[in-house]
Amino acid sequence: MKYTEEHEWLRLESDGVLTVEITNFAQEQLRDVVYVELPEQGNSLQKGDDVAVVESVKTASDIKVPVSGEVTSVNERLIEEPGIVNSEPTGDGWFFKLKIEDSSELDACMDEAAYAEFIKDL
């Protein structure tokens, strides 16, 4: 598992597909998620692109692509049930899956210990 400074939680599967979610910290900051906009399956994206939007009663936040690749699937359940992001941010609350172009881009991401240190003072 890897983490980004944008509070995304990344799970790399053995087939080179990356599942992108937001961290528990992020969902706690957002509070009640009321809307999620997802990318389209098949989109080719570059690291840092805005790819999705999550809105809560408090604010709206962009989800950025952590690495370059192609969207292989999206969690359409979030469209009807956006609150899953709050109840299961590191489970059924995943946003999309991405086939990675260059796995070395993951080197810029943090491991769990580094992320815990990163959010300690936020």
Helices and strands as residue ranges (DSSP letters): E 2-3, E 8-12, E 17-22, H 24-30, E 33-37, E 44-45, E 50-56, E 60-64, E 69-74, H 77-80, H 84-87, E 96-100, G 103-108, H 112-120
